[in-house]
Amino acid sequence: MQHPAVPELSHTHTRPIHWVATATAVAGVVALSSVLQPDAATAAQTTGQAAAGPKSAPAHIAPPDPATVAFPLECGPVKALVQKKASGDLDGDGRPETVAVVHCDAPMGTPPDGVYVLTRDTDSGKPRVVATLVDPKDRRTATALSVRDGAVHATLLGYSSPDVPSCCPDVTDDVKWQWKNGTFVSDTPSQTRTV
């Protein structure tokens, strides 16, 4: 007669009560873990940070919300509609700004876009418009928008002359704006091209 290498133990035979006890213990651990959450992680900048580049925004500062801003648009009976938005630190102060592409919510056609930079008011913390990068009077439409490396990047459609119908923009510009000496400076990395 052969004997098993490990003798049978009484606790290796499961009964329904074992499953109930296990489920209760797991539920207790899950409930306790949802109550006891660790504090949000924060990172400290080490020495050697480049002084010229934009700072990272602290995790607790939310970028301005364009839904709460009155934009300088004349929309008549329709409202202003935020089409695109992107956020990042544009002026190097460690607090994020938001760039918003906005146009009037017209029932027909393609209304021109305005591109606006928003920041939080230092006293009240409320979002406000601090710069207009593209005025709707320029008859431009933004098809792409991003904030990278402290700069605003956009692809704009436009018109080569006032005679071009509004339905059919015939010019595309890739534009970049960067904060320099207290203002946003436009730089067009690629030349204007006809569509």
Summary of the structure (lengths in Angstrom):
residues: 195
radius of gyration: 28.3
end to end distance: 89.6
largest distance: 103.0
contacts: 464
relative contact order: 0.11
helix: 15%
strand: 33%
